[in-house]
Amino acid sequence: MKIEVWSDYVCPFCYIGKRRLEMAIEQFPHQDQVEVEFKSFQLDPNTAKYTEQSIYEALAAKFGTSEAQVREMNKGMIAQAAEIGLTYNYDNMKPTNTFDAHRLAKFAKTVGKEKDLTENLLHGYFTESKNVGDLETLADIAEASGIDRAQALEILNDEKAFAVDVNNDQIIAQQFRITGVPFFIINQKYAISGAQPLETFTNALEKVWEEENPKPLFEDLSQDTGAVCTDESCIIPTKE
């Protein structure tokens, strides 16, 4: 079973959705048969790199509301995250452009570190208040994820490196009419939109597995080979 996940590193629901999916997979009897692949999606490709602006200022300007209203809106988000063991540190969050982070993730996939880097980028942004648009910071996160720091920095300093891969994911998202994240596609056949409750992910895994791995029509209760005829012969069981 393959699950493709479109998400962005500054999307609060993406971290929540990722964790709920992981929790569902941990409970799934066939978890060793599940492959998760992360796809790039930028909520706002035009976002500037971190400018010292607070997340409250950035969201207030984006949605045309006050900082006080943004703080109030985020309370529910913080509570949802806390329910599944995630800590969101909004007061020190650093809103930024994530294109370089996505490029780094594409490189991480080539060295088998996509899962580690994805988790560390999300944790770094939401919990540790790291600037995931800063190349040196990204190189530090790469190193903490088991990636050679110098190699990661070389990739990051080349603006064209893995840029096509990131853009291709976003083109595919458009083809699938994905307008918001997180968005999950299972076996190119089933879709889950948003950070759904844990039960939704659990039920989805079970449904897909049962539909694509049907049980035999009958349970064989025979105790031996029995007397049976085919087009070629009739077999009479021998007694020992």
Residue frames as a rotation matrix with the C-alpha (Angstrom) as fourth column:
MET 1
0.581 0.814 0.000 0.00
0.814 -0.581 0.000 0.00
0.000 0.000 -1.000 0.00
LYS 2
-0.566 -0.792 0.229 1.43
0.800 -0.595 -0.081 3.35
0.200 0.138 0.970 -1.02
ILE 3
0.565 0.704 -0.429 0.34
0.787 -0.616 0.027 6.62
-0.245 -0.353 -0.903 0.57
GLU 4
-0.398 -0.634 0.663 1.38
0.766 -0.627 -0.139 9.88
0.504 0.453 0.735 -1.08
VAL 5
0.319 0.454 -0.832 1.18
0.882 -0.464 0.085 12.93
-0.348 -0.760 -0.549 1.18
TRP 6
-0.055 -0.268 0.962 1.08
0.582 -0.791 -0.187 16.48
0.811 0.550 0.199 -0.17
SER 7
0.681 0.255 -0.686 2.07
0.728 -0.334 0.598 18.94
-0.077 -0.907 -0.414 2.56
ASP 8
0.343 -0.584 0.736 3.98
0.045 -0.772 -0.633 22.10
0.938 0.250 -0.239 3.45
TYR 9
-0.306 -0.621 -0.721 6.39
0.729 0.334 -0.597 22.60
0.612 -0.709 0.351 6.34
VAL 10
-0.991 0.012 0.131 4.64
-0.087 -0.810 -0.580 25.73
0.099 -0.586 0.804 7.61
CYS 11
-0.184 0.974 -0.133 1.17
-0.481 0.029 0.876 24.17
0.857 0.226 0.463 7.50
PRO 12
-0.540 -0.066 0.839 -0.03
-0.840 0.107 -0.532 23.42
-0.055 -0.992 -0.113 11.06
PHE 13
0.523 0.800 0.295 -2.63
-0.744 0.597 -0.300 20.90
-0.415 -0.062 0.907 9.94
CYS 14
0.487 -0.408 -0.772 0.03
-0.545 0.549 -0.634 19.07
0.683 0.729 0.045 7.91
TYR 15
-0.642 -0.747 0.174 1.99
-0.572 0.315 -0.758 18.18
0.511 -0.586 -0.629 11.04
ILE 16
-0.295 0.637 0.712 -1.19
-0.785 0.263 -0.561 17.09
-0.544 -0.725 0.422 12.81
GLY 17
0.699 0.603 -0.386 -2.32
-0.710 0.514 -0.482 15.03
-0.092 0.610 0.787 9.82
LYS 18
0.037 -0.794 -0.607 1.09
-0.580 0.477 -0.660 13.42
0.814 0.377 -0.443 9.47
ARG 19
-0.768 -0.376 0.518 1.11
-0.633 0.321 -0.705 12.37
0.098 -0.869 -0.485 13.11
ARG 20
0.087 0.882 0.463 -2.42
-0.768 0.355 -0.532 10.96
-0.634 -0.310 0.708 12.98
LEU 21
0.655 0.068 -0.753 -1.53
-0.650 0.560 -0.514 8.95
0.386 0.826 0.411 9.87
GLU 22
-0.387 -0.891 -0.237 1.55
-0.544 0.428 -0.722 7.59
0.744 -0.150 -0.651 11.65
MET 23
-0.583 0.251 0.772 -0.54
-0.732 0.250 -0.634 6.65
-0.353 -0.935 0.038 14.68
ALA 24
0.545 0.835 -0.074 -2.99
-0.757 0.453 -0.471 4.80
-0.360 0.313 0.879 12.43
ILE 25
0.380 -0.490 -0.785 -0.17
-0.570 0.544 -0.616 2.94
0.728 0.681 -0.073 10.70
GLU 26
-0.650 -0.654 0.387 1.29
-0.686 0.285 -0.670 1.91
0.328 -0.700 -0.634 14.08
GLN 27
-0.267 0.655 0.707 -2.03
-0.657 0.413 -0.631 0.21
-0.705 -0.633 0.320 14.89
PHE 28
0.493 0.487 -0.721 -2.38
-0.870 0.260 -0.419 -1.37
-0.016 0.834 0.552 11.45
PRO 29
0.646 -0.201 0.736 -1.67
-0.149 0.913 0.380 -5.15
-0.748 -0.356 0.560 11.39
HIS 30
0.587 -0.399 0.705 -0.01
0.797 0.438 -0.416 -4.85
-0.142 0.806 0.575 7.95
GLN 31
0.839 -0.214 -0.500 2.11
-0.103 -0.965 0.241 -1.80
-0.534 -0.151 -0.832 8.71
ASP 32
-0.174 -0.971 0.166 5.16
0.014 0.166 0.986 -3.39
-0.985 0.174 -0.016 7.09
GLN 33
-0.252 0.169 0.953 3.25
0.924 0.334 0.185 -3.28
-0.287 0.927 -0.240 3.80
VAL 34
0.806 0.586 -0.085 2.69
0.556 -0.799 -0.231 0.49
-0.203 0.139 -0.969 3.95
GLU 35
-0.378 -0.894 0.241 4.95
0.925 -0.359 0.123 2.96
-0.023 0.270 0.963 2.13
VAL 36
0.661 0.552 -0.508 4.60
0.561 -0.814 -0.155 6.69
-0.499 -0.182 -0.847 2.77
GLU 37
-0.348 -0.741 0.574 5.97
0.935 -0.318 0.157 9.20
0.066 0.592 0.803 0.28
PHE 38
0.116 0.341 -0.933 5.92
0.507 -0.828 -0.240 12.96
-0.854 -0.445 -0.269 0.85
LYS 39
0.027 0.023 0.999 5.08
0.969 -0.247 -0.020 15.36
0.246 0.969 -0.029 -1.96
SER 40
-0.825 -0.445 -0.348 5.89
0.515 -0.846 -0.140 19.06
-0.232 -0.295 0.927 -2.16
PHE 41
0.175 0.858 0.482 3.15
0.838 -0.387 0.385 21.67
0.517 0.337 -0.787 -1.88
GLN 42
-0.880 -0.450 -0.153 3.71
0.468 -0.764 -0.445 25.34
0.083 -0.463 0.883 -1.11
LEU 43
0.014 0.925 -0.379 0.72
0.892 -0.183 -0.414 27.05
-0.453 -0.332 -0.828 0.45
ASP 44
0.930 0.216 -0.298 2.04
0.080 -0.908 -0.411 30.37
-0.359 0.358 -0.862 -0.83
PRO 45
0.399 -0.818 0.413 4.99
0.917 0.348 -0.197 30.21
0.018 0.458 0.889 -3.25
ASN 46
0.259 -0.251 0.933 5.24
0.351 -0.875 -0.333 34.01
0.900 0.414 -0.138 -3.10
THR 47
0.971 0.072 -0.229 5.91
0.239 -0.228 0.944 34.15
0.016 -0.971 -0.239 0.62
ALA 48
0.474 -0.844 0.252 9.10
-0.557 -0.509 -0.656 36.05
0.682 0.171 -0.711 1.40
LYS 49
-0.107 -0.590 -0.801 11.91
0.534 0.645 -0.546 34.53
0.839 -0.486 0.246 3.41
TYR 50
0.336 0.325 -0.884 11.79
0.940 -0.061 0.335 35.35
0.055 -0.944 -0.326 7.12
THR 51
-0.053 -0.264 0.963 11.75
0.379 -0.898 -0.225 39.11
0.924 0.353 0.148 7.67
GLU 52
-0.958 -0.268 -0.100 11.56
0.167 -0.236 -0.957 39.24
0.233 -0.934 0.271 11.50
GLN 53
-0.339 0.915 0.220 7.79
-0.782 -0.404 0.474 39.49
0.522 -0.011 0.853 11.17
SER 54
-0.706 0.137 0.695 5.89
-0.484 0.624 -0.614 37.44
-0.517 -0.770 -0.374 13.76
ILE 55
-0.884 0.434 0.173 3.47
0.457 0.727 0.512 34.73
0.096 0.532 -0.842 12.71
TYR 56
-0.090 0.886 -0.454 0.66
0.766 -0.230 -0.600 36.82
-0.636 -0.402 -0.658 14.20
GLU 57
-0.148 -0.044 -0.988 1.59
-0.326 -0.941 0.091 39.83
-0.934 0.335 0.125 12.09
ALA 58
-0.928 -0.287 -0.237 1.95
-0.317 0.276 0.907 37.70
-0.195 0.917 -0.348 8.97
LEU 59
-0.692 0.714 0.105 -1.41
0.721 0.677 0.145 35.94
0.032 0.176 -0.984 9.38
ALA 60
-0.017 0.685 -0.728 -3.22
0.499 -0.625 -0.600 39.13
-0.866 -0.374 -0.332 10.38
ALA 61
-0.391 -0.215 -0.895 -1.98
-0.545 -0.729 0.413 40.82
-0.741 0.650 0.168 7.21
LYS 62
-0.997 -0.045 -0.061 -2.82
-0.075 0.620 0.781 37.81
0.003 0.783 -0.622 5.05
PHE 63
-0.518 0.851 -0.087 -6.37
0.834 0.525 0.171 37.35
0.191 0.015 -0.981 6.34
GLY 64
-0.461 0.317 0.829 -7.15
0.046 -0.924 0.379 41.01
0.886 0.213 0.411 6.96
THR 65
0.664 0.657 -0.358 -7.76
0.366 0.133 0.921 40.61
0.652 -0.742 -0.152 10.66
SER 66
0.577 -0.450 0.682 -6.16
-0.727 -0.663 0.178 41.66
0.372 -0.599 -0.709 13.94
GLU 67
-0.467 -0.821 -0.327 -3.29
-0.464 0.543 -0.700 39.97
0.753 -0.175 -0.635 15.74
ALA 68
-0.605 0.316 0.731 -5.58
-0.726 0.160 -0.669 39.39
-0.328 -0.935 0.133 18.70
GLN 69
0.519 0.848 -0.106 -8.02
-0.798 0.436 -0.417 37.50
-0.308 0.300 0.903 16.49
VAL 70
0.265 -0.528 -0.807 -5.19
-0.553 0.602 -0.576 35.41
0.790 0.599 -0.133 15.05
ARG 71
-0.760 -0.553 0.340 -4.04
-0.570 0.317 -0.758 34.49
0.312 -0.770 -0.556 18.55
GLU 72
-0.177 0.794 0.582 -7.57
-0.781 0.246 -0.574 33.43
-0.598 -0.557 0.576 19.43
MET 73
0.648 0.411 -0.641 -7.92
-0.750 0.489 -0.445 31.39
0.130 0.769 0.625 16.24
ASN 74
-0.086 -0.816 -0.572 -4.67
-0.563 0.514 -0.648 29.57
0.822 0.266 -0.504 16.94
LYS 75
-0.334 -0.015 0.942 -5.78
-0.923 0.208 -0.324 28.35
-0.191 -0.978 -0.083 20.37
GLY 76
0.683 0.674 0.282 -7.80
-0.576 0.734 -0.359 25.54
-0.449 0.083 0.890 18.82
MET 77
0.666 -0.523 -0.532 -4.88
-0.362 0.398 -0.843 24.56
0.653 0.754 0.076 16.61
ILE 78
-0.364 -0.841 0.401 -2.52
-0.757 0.016 -0.653 24.43
0.543 -0.541 -0.643 19.58
ALA 79
-0.030 0.455 0.890 -5.00
-0.860 0.441 -0.254 22.28
-0.509 -0.774 0.378 21.52
GLN 80
0.903 0.370 -0.217 -5.42
-0.427 0.725 -0.541 19.83
-0.043 0.581 0.813 18.64
ALA 81
0.259 -0.899 -0.355 -1.66
-0.436 0.219 -0.873 19.47
0.862 0.380 -0.335 18.33
ALA 82
-0.422 -0.438 0.794 -1.25
-0.889 0.028 -0.457 18.93
0.178 -0.899 -0.401 22.07
GLU 83
0.509 0.730 0.456 -3.79
-0.786 0.610 -0.101 16.10
-0.352 -0.307 0.884 22.02
ILE 84
0.979 -0.179 -0.095 -1.41
0.107 0.855 -0.508 14.01
0.172 0.487 0.856 19.92
GLY 85
0.574 -0.776 -0.263 1.80
0.664 0.253 0.704 15.05
-0.479 -0.578 0.660 21.66
LEU 86
-0.056 -0.583 0.811 2.83
0.877 -0.417 -0.240 17.98
0.478 0.697 0.534 19.47
THR 87
0.126 0.010 -0.992 3.91
0.702 -0.708 0.082 21.35
-0.701 -0.706 -0.096 20.87
TYR 88
0.254 0.019 0.967 3.24
0.838 -0.503 -0.210 24.44
0.483 0.864 -0.144 18.75
ASN 89
-0.161 -0.429 -0.889 5.29
0.785 -0.601 0.149 27.48
-0.598 -0.674 0.434 19.76
TYR 90
0.456 0.467 0.757 3.43
0.864 -0.437 -0.250 30.22
0.214 0.768 -0.603 17.91
ASP 91
0.880 -0.053 -0.473 4.97
0.180 -0.883 0.433 33.07
-0.440 -0.466 -0.767 19.87
ASN 92
0.085 -0.954 -0.289 8.40
-0.360 -0.300 0.883 32.48
-0.929 0.029 -0.369 18.31
MET 93
0.331 0.113 0.937 7.45
0.658 0.684 -0.315 30.96
-0.676 0.721 0.152 14.97
LYS 94
-0.373 -0.589 -0.717 9.27
-0.195 -0.706 0.681 32.33
-0.907 0.393 0.148 11.93
PRO 95
0.667 0.693 0.274 7.05
0.161 0.226 -0.961 32.54
-0.728 0.685 0.039 8.81
THR 96
-0.266 -0.850 -0.456 9.12
-0.511 -0.277 0.814 31.98
-0.817 0.449 -0.361 5.69
ASN 97
0.392 0.282 -0.876 9.29
-0.913 0.238 -0.332 30.60
0.115 0.929 0.351 2.16
THR 98
0.372 -0.155 0.915 9.65
-0.462 0.824 0.327 26.80
-0.805 -0.545 0.235 2.05
PHE 99
0.869 0.013 -0.494 10.88
-0.476 0.296 -0.828 26.16
0.136 0.955 0.264 -1.49
ASP 100
-0.092 -0.986 -0.138 14.46
-0.802 0.155 -0.577 25.42
0.590 0.057 -0.805 -0.37
ALA 101
-0.352 0.044 0.935 13.19
-0.771 0.553 -0.316 23.13
-0.531 -0.832 -0.160 2.37
HIS 102
0.713 0.664 0.226 11.23
-0.375 0.633 -0.677 21.18
-0.593 0.398 0.700 -0.24
ARG 103
0.583 -0.588 -0.560 14.30
-0.611 0.136 -0.780 20.97
0.535 0.797 -0.280 -2.48
LEU 104
-0.433 -0.773 0.464 16.29
-0.886 0.269 -0.379 19.61
0.168 -0.574 -0.801 0.45
ALA 105
0.071 0.561 0.824 13.59
-0.616 0.675 -0.406 17.01
-0.785 -0.479 0.394 1.10
LYS 106
0.907 0.233 -0.351 13.84
-0.421 0.448 -0.789 15.80
-0.026 0.863 0.505 -2.49
PHE 107
0.028 -0.967 -0.252 17.56
-0.703 0.160 -0.693 15.35
0.711 0.197 -0.675 -2.03
ALA 108
-0.386 -0.139 0.912 16.96
-0.878 0.360 -0.317 13.59
-0.284 -0.923 -0.261 1.30
LYS 109
0.666 0.707 0.237 14.78
-0.567 0.687 -0.454 11.07
-0.484 0.168 0.859 -0.50
THR 110
0.660 -0.456 -0.597 17.71
-0.466 0.373 -0.802 10.07
0.589 0.808 0.034 -2.73
VAL 111
-0.482 -0.875 -0.031 19.77
-0.467 0.287 -0.836 9.16
0.741 -0.389 -0.548 0.35
GLY 112
-0.202 0.494 -0.846 16.95
0.467 0.808 0.360 7.42
0.861 -0.322 -0.394 2.24
LYS 113
-0.802 -0.171 -0.572 16.40
0.595 -0.304 -0.744 10.20
-0.047 -0.937 0.346 4.76
GLU 114
-0.566 0.643 0.516 13.10
0.016 -0.617 0.787 11.71
0.824 0.454 0.339 3.60
LYS 115
0.389 0.772 -0.502 11.15
0.519 0.267 0.812 10.49
0.761 -0.576 -0.297 6.63
ASP 116
0.001 -0.484 -0.875 13.69
0.990 -0.121 0.068 11.79
-0.138 -0.867 0.479 9.16
LEU 117
-0.902 -0.404 0.154 14.11
0.428 -0.886 0.180 15.15
0.064 0.228 0.972 7.47
THR 118
-0.287 0.879 0.381 10.37
0.161 -0.347 0.924 15.71
0.944 0.327 -0.042 7.09
GLU 119
0.525 0.463 -0.714 9.79
0.740 0.165 0.652 15.14
0.420 -0.871 -0.256 10.79
ASN 120
-0.194 -0.709 -0.678 12.72
0.922 -0.367 0.120 17.34
-0.334 -0.602 0.725 11.78
LEU 121
-0.833 -0.037 0.551 11.63
0.330 -0.834 0.442 20.17
0.443 0.551 0.707 9.50
LEU 122
0.140 0.975 0.171 8.13
0.203 -0.197 0.959 20.18
0.969 -0.099 -0.226 10.95
HIS 123
0.539 -0.008 -0.842 9.38
0.833 0.150 0.532 19.86
0.122 -0.989 0.088 14.51
GLY 124
-0.535 -0.836 -0.123 11.99
0.840 -0.542 0.032 22.52
-0.094 -0.086 0.992 13.87
TYR 125
-0.672 0.312 0.671 9.44
0.156 -0.826 0.541 25.01
0.724 0.469 0.507 12.57
PHE 126
0.249 0.954 0.168 6.50
-0.030 -0.166 0.986 24.44
0.968 -0.250 -0.013 14.91
THR 127
0.820 0.092 -0.565 8.23
0.508 0.336 0.793 23.45
0.263 -0.937 0.229 18.15
GLU 128
0.104 -0.902 -0.418 11.77
0.917 -0.075 0.391 24.80
-0.385 -0.424 0.820 18.03
SER 129
0.798 0.337 -0.500 10.92
0.173 -0.922 -0.345 28.00
-0.577 0.189 -0.794 16.12
LYS 130
-0.292 -0.941 0.173 13.65
0.430 0.033 0.902 27.46
-0.855 0.338 0.394 13.55
ASN 131
0.200 0.248 -0.948 13.87
-0.656 -0.685 -0.318 29.47
-0.728 0.685 0.026 10.36
VAL 132
0.092 -0.113 0.989 13.35
0.373 0.925 0.071 26.74
-0.923 0.362 0.128 7.76
GLY 133
0.963 0.153 0.221 13.98
0.262 -0.347 -0.901 29.23
-0.061 0.925 -0.374 4.98
ASP 134
0.560 -0.828 -0.027 17.57
-0.793 -0.545 0.274 29.84
-0.242 -0.132 -0.961 6.07
LEU 135
0.576 -0.325 -0.750 20.12
-0.431 0.659 -0.617 27.68
0.694 0.679 0.239 4.25
GLU 136
-0.549 -0.826 0.128 22.48
-0.524 0.221 -0.823 27.24
0.652 -0.519 -0.554 7.20
THR 137
-0.308 0.542 0.782 19.58
-0.857 0.199 -0.475 26.25
-0.413 -0.817 0.403 9.43
LEU 138
0.738 0.587 -0.331 18.38
-0.674 0.630 -0.385 23.78
-0.017 0.508 0.861 6.82
ALA 139
0.105 -0.793 -0.601 21.88
-0.420 0.512 -0.749 22.29
0.901 0.331 -0.280 6.63
ASP 140
-0.696 -0.306 0.650 21.84
-0.707 0.134 -0.694 21.87
0.125 -0.942 -0.310 10.42
ILE 141
0.210 0.870 0.447 18.49
-0.820 0.405 -0.404 20.09
-0.532 -0.281 0.798 10.23
ALA 142
0.659 -0.054 -0.751 19.82
-0.568 0.618 -0.543 17.89
0.493 0.784 0.376 7.43
GLU 143
-0.411 -0.903 -0.129 22.82
-0.511 0.346 -0.787 16.93
0.755 -0.257 -0.603 9.54
ALA 144
-0.557 0.286 0.780 20.55
-0.764 0.192 -0.616 16.09
-0.325 -0.939 0.112 12.49
SER 145
0.566 0.824 -0.013 18.61
-0.724 0.490 -0.485 13.85
-0.393 0.284 0.874 10.09
GLY 146
0.339 -0.523 0.782 21.68
0.171 0.851 0.496 11.82
-0.925 -0.034 0.378 9.18
ILE 147
0.854 -0.050 0.517 22.58
0.511 -0.100 -0.854 13.69
0.094 0.994 -0.060 5.99
ASP 148
-0.182 -0.981 -0.071 26.07
0.978 -0.188 0.089 14.96
-0.100 -0.053 0.994 5.26
ARG 149
0.376 0.392 -0.840 25.94
0.481 -0.857 -0.185 18.68
-0.792 -0.334 -0.510 6.09
ALA 150
-0.479 -0.647 -0.593 28.39
-0.203 -0.576 0.792 19.81
-0.854 0.499 0.144 3.43
GLN 151
-0.894 0.185 0.408 26.54
0.446 0.453 0.772 17.87
-0.043 0.872 -0.488 0.76
ALA 152
0.095 0.984 -0.153 23.21
0.968 -0.128 -0.217 19.30
-0.233 -0.128 -0.964 1.90
LEU 153
0.221 -0.078 -0.972 24.61
0.158 -0.981 0.115 22.83
-0.962 -0.179 -0.204 1.82
GLU 154
-0.838 -0.542 -0.059 25.98
-0.013 -0.089 0.996 22.25
-0.545 0.836 0.068 -1.68
ILE 155
-0.518 0.745 0.420 22.51
0.845 0.372 0.383 21.26
0.129 0.554 -0.823 -2.86
LEU 156
0.345 0.722 -0.600 20.89
0.817 -0.546 -0.188 24.22
-0.463 -0.425 -0.778 -1.11
ASN 157
-0.113 -0.496 -0.861 23.32
0.005 -0.867 0.498 26.72
-0.994 0.051 0.100 -2.61
ASP 158
-0.990 -0.099 0.096 22.45
0.087 0.093 0.992 25.51
-0.107 0.991 -0.083 -6.11
GLU 159
-0.500 0.853 -0.151 19.03
-0.600 -0.467 -0.649 27.07
-0.624 -0.234 0.746 -6.70
LYS 160
-0.061 0.471 -0.880 18.31
-0.950 0.244 0.196 24.69
0.307 0.848 0.432 -9.57
ALA 161
-0.886 -0.369 -0.281 19.06
-0.280 0.909 -0.310 21.50
0.370 -0.196 -0.908 -7.65
PHE 162
-0.779 0.608 -0.156 15.86
0.623 0.719 -0.308 19.46
-0.075 -0.337 -0.939 -7.27
ALA 163
-0.704 0.541 -0.460 13.76
-0.392 -0.836 -0.383 22.49
-0.592 -0.090 0.801 -8.20
VAL 164
-0.559 0.490 -0.670 12.16
-0.672 0.207 0.711 20.56
0.487 0.847 0.213 -11.05
ASP 165
-0.721 0.257 -0.644 11.19
0.417 0.903 -0.107 17.76
0.554 -0.345 -0.758 -8.65
VAL 166
-0.746 0.438 -0.501 9.45
0.346 -0.387 -0.855 20.21
-0.569 -0.811 0.138 -6.35
ASN 167
-0.578 0.518 -0.630 7.64
-0.712 -0.697 0.080 21.92
-0.398 0.495 0.772 -9.21
ASN 168
-0.703 0.301 -0.644 6.55
-0.307 0.688 0.657 18.58
0.641 0.660 -0.392 -10.67
ASP 169
-0.766 0.428 -0.479 4.86
0.642 0.530 -0.553 17.65
0.017 -0.732 -0.681 -7.39
GLN 170
-0.564 0.547 -0.619 2.97
-0.001 -0.749 -0.662 20.92
-0.826 -0.372 0.423 -7.45
ILE 171
-0.633 0.330 -0.701 1.93
-0.770 -0.170 0.615 20.37
0.084 0.929 0.361 -11.07
ILE 172
-0.751 0.347 -0.561 0.61
0.227 0.934 0.274 16.93
0.620 0.079 -0.781 -10.18
ALA 173
-0.721 0.491 -0.489 -1.28
0.498 -0.125 -0.858 18.49
-0.482 -0.862 -0.155 -7.27
GLN 174
-0.552 0.509 -0.660 -2.97
-0.619 -0.781 -0.084 20.83
-0.559 0.362 0.746 -9.72
GLN 175
-0.671 0.263 -0.693 -3.88
-0.509 0.516 0.689 17.89
0.538 0.815 -0.213 -11.96
PHE 176
-0.651 0.416 -0.635 -5.47
0.632 0.761 -0.149 16.18
0.421 -0.498 -0.758 -8.96
ARG 177
0.100 0.669 0.737 -7.20
0.080 -0.743 0.664 19.49
0.992 -0.007 -0.128 -8.13
ILE 178
0.134 -0.174 -0.976 -5.53
0.978 0.182 0.102 19.63
0.160 -0.968 0.194 -4.75
THR 179
0.256 0.032 0.966 -6.06
0.182 -0.983 -0.016 23.13
0.949 0.180 -0.258 -3.41
GLY 180
0.476 -0.095 0.874 -5.30
-0.814 -0.424 0.397 22.54
0.333 -0.901 -0.279 0.27
VAL 181
-0.145 -0.605 -0.783 -3.04
-0.030 0.794 -0.608 20.39
0.989 -0.064 -0.133 2.39
PRO 182
-0.665 -0.679 0.310 -2.52
-0.465 0.702 0.539 17.95
-0.584 0.215 -0.783 3.90
PHE 183
0.441 0.742 -0.505 -3.85
-0.887 0.277 -0.369 15.74
-0.134 0.611 0.780 1.14
PHE 184
-0.421 -0.553 0.719 -3.39
-0.522 0.796 0.306 11.97
-0.741 -0.247 -0.624 1.11
ILE 185
0.355 0.483 -0.800 -3.71
-0.921 0.327 -0.211 9.65
0.160 0.812 0.561 -1.89
ILE 186
-0.094 -0.304 0.948 -3.70
-0.552 0.808 0.205 5.90
-0.829 -0.504 -0.244 -1.26
ASN 187
-0.382 -0.175 0.908 -2.72
0.428 0.837 0.341 3.56
-0.819 0.519 -0.245 -4.10
GLN 188
-0.977 -0.043 -0.209 -3.61
-0.142 -0.599 0.788 6.27
-0.159 0.799 0.580 -6.64
LYS 189
-0.597 0.790 -0.140 -7.23
0.414 0.453 0.790 5.37
0.687 0.414 -0.597 -5.97
TYR 190
0.411 0.725 -0.552 -8.43
0.847 -0.080 0.525 6.71
0.336 -0.684 -0.648 -2.63
ALA 191
-0.364 -0.519 0.773 -8.11
0.234 -0.854 -0.464 10.23
0.901 0.013 0.433 -1.20
ILE 192
0.311 0.387 -0.868 -8.24
0.950 -0.124 0.285 11.82
0.003 -0.914 -0.406 2.24
SER 193
-0.012 -0.250 0.968 -8.35
0.365 -0.903 -0.229 15.60
0.931 0.350 0.102 2.47
GLY 194
0.331 0.103 0.938 -7.22
-0.587 -0.756 0.290 17.43
0.739 -0.646 -0.190 5.58
ALA 195
-0.790 -0.598 0.137 -6.04
-0.430 0.379 -0.820 16.44
0.438 -0.706 -0.556 9.04
GLN 196
0.173 0.940 -0.294 -8.90
-0.435 0.341 0.834 14.02
0.884 -0.016 0.468 9.59
PRO 197
0.483 0.055 0.874 -9.51
-0.865 0.184 0.467 12.28
-0.135 -0.981 0.137 12.95
LEU 198
-0.558 -0.772 0.305 -7.39
-0.745 0.628 0.225 9.23
-0.365 -0.101 -0.925 13.74
GLU 199
-0.095 0.626 0.774 -10.40
-0.027 0.776 -0.631 6.97
-0.995 -0.080 -0.057 13.14
THR 200
0.775 0.385 -0.501 -10.65
-0.453 -0.212 -0.866 8.16
-0.440 0.898 0.010 9.54
PHE 201
-0.005 -0.872 -0.490 -7.08
-0.984 0.091 -0.152 7.10
0.177 0.482 -0.858 8.80
THR 202
-0.644 -0.204 0.738 -7.53
-0.488 0.852 -0.191 3.79
-0.590 -0.483 -0.647 10.64
ASN 203
0.288 0.859 0.423 -10.71
-0.036 0.451 -0.892 2.97
-0.957 0.241 0.161 8.72
ALA 204
0.661 -0.078 -0.746 -9.13
-0.729 -0.302 -0.614 3.98
-0.178 0.950 -0.256 5.43
LEU 205
-0.437 -0.896 -0.075 -6.17
-0.898 0.431 0.085 1.64
-0.044 0.104 -0.994 5.90
GLU 206
-0.544 0.294 0.786 -8.48
-0.137 0.893 -0.429 -1.25
-0.828 -0.341 -0.445 6.76
LYS 207
0.541 0.834 -0.113 -10.84
-0.204 0.000 -0.979 -0.53
-0.816 0.552 0.170 3.86
VAL 208
0.398 -0.466 -0.791 -8.09
-0.917 -0.186 -0.352 -0.31
0.017 0.865 -0.501 1.27
TRP 209
-0.662 -0.702 0.262 -6.41
-0.717 0.695 0.050 -3.46
-0.217 -0.155 -0.964 2.54
GLU 210
-0.293 0.631 0.718 -9.64
-0.021 0.747 -0.665 -5.48
-0.956 -0.210 -0.205 2.52
GLU 211
0.700 0.621 -0.353 -10.63
-0.327 -0.162 -0.931 -4.30
-0.635 0.767 0.090 -0.95
GLU 212
0.435 -0.606 -0.666 -7.26
-0.865 -0.078 -0.495 -4.97
0.248 0.792 -0.558 -2.49
ASN 213
-0.779 -0.611 -0.141 -6.49
-0.541 0.768 -0.344 -8.17
0.319 -0.191 -0.928 -0.57
PRO 214
0.180 0.982 0.059 -9.82
-0.902 0.141 0.407 -10.03
0.391 -0.127 0.912 -0.61
LYS 215
-0.352 -0.212 0.912 -10.27
-0.690 0.717 -0.100 -13.11
-0.632 -0.664 -0.399 1.56
PRO 216
-0.990 0.030 -0.135 -10.90
-0.067 0.752 0.656 -16.50
0.121 0.658 -0.743 -0.13
LEU 217
-0.289 0.957 -0.011 -14.57
-0.681 -0.198 0.705 -17.13
0.673 0.212 0.709 -0.92
PHE 218
0.760 0.548 -0.351 -14.57
-0.196 0.707 0.679 -20.28
0.620 -0.447 0.645 1.19
GLU 219
0.008 -0.718 0.697 -12.76
-0.995 0.065 0.078 -21.63
-0.101 -0.694 -0.713 4.20
ASP 220
0.026 -0.073 -0.997 -11.50
-0.499 0.863 -0.077 -25.15
0.866 0.499 -0.014 3.45
LEU 221
0.255 0.170 0.952 -12.58
-0.957 0.184 0.224 -27.51
-0.137 -0.968 0.209 6.25
SER 222
0.735 -0.012 -0.678 -11.32
-0.287 0.901 -0.326 -30.71
0.615 0.435 0.658 4.55
GLN 223
0.727 -0.460 0.510 -9.23
-0.479 0.191 0.857 -32.95
-0.491 -0.867 -0.082 6.79
ASP 224
-0.195 -0.801 0.566 -7.37
0.224 0.526 0.821 -34.71
-0.955 0.286 0.077 3.96
THR 225
-0.898 -0.229 -0.376 -7.12
-0.285 -0.350 0.892 -34.70
-0.336 0.908 0.249 0.17
GLY 226
-0.032 0.988 0.151 -10.43
-0.459 0.120 -0.880 -36.55
-0.888 -0.097 0.450 -0.06
ALA 227
-0.339 0.038 0.940 -11.84
0.697 0.681 0.224 -38.44
-0.632 0.731 -0.258 -3.04
VAL 228
0.171 0.332 -0.928 -11.96
-0.265 -0.892 -0.367 -36.07
-0.949 0.308 -0.065 -5.94
CYS 229
0.194 -0.061 0.979 -12.39
0.859 0.492 -0.140 -36.26
-0.474 0.868 0.148 -9.71
THR 230
-0.180 -0.262 -0.948 -10.91
-0.305 -0.902 0.307 -33.92
-0.935 0.344 0.083 -12.29
ASP 231
0.613 0.386 -0.690 -11.10
-0.748 0.003 -0.663 -33.93
-0.254 0.923 0.291 -16.05
GLU 232
-0.087 -0.792 -0.604 -8.05
-0.870 0.356 -0.341 -36.18
0.485 0.496 -0.720 -16.11
SER 233
-0.529 -0.143 -0.837 -8.73
0.118 0.964 -0.240 -38.74
0.840 -0.226 -0.493 -13.39
CYS 234
0.668 0.664 0.334 -10.43
-0.351 -0.114 0.929 -39.70
0.656 -0.739 0.157 -10.16
ILE 235
-0.470 -0.882 0.040 -8.22
-0.370 0.156 -0.916 -39.90
0.801 -0.445 -0.400 -7.10
ILE 236
0.705 0.618 -0.348 -9.11
0.033 0.462 0.887 -42.35
0.709 -0.636 0.305 -4.35
PRO 237
0.266 -0.638 0.722 -7.32
-0.907 -0.419 -0.036 -41.58
0.326 -0.646 -0.691 -1.09
THR 238
0.071 -0.340 -0.938 -5.16
0.031 0.940 -0.339 -44.43
0.997 -0.005 0.077 0.18
LYS 239
0.913 0.245 0.325 -5.23
-0.323 -0.051 0.945 -45.60
0.248 -0.968 0.033 3.76
GLU 240
-0.086 -0.995 0.044 -1.96
-0.735 0.034 -0.677 -45.90
0.673 -0.090 -0.734 5.59
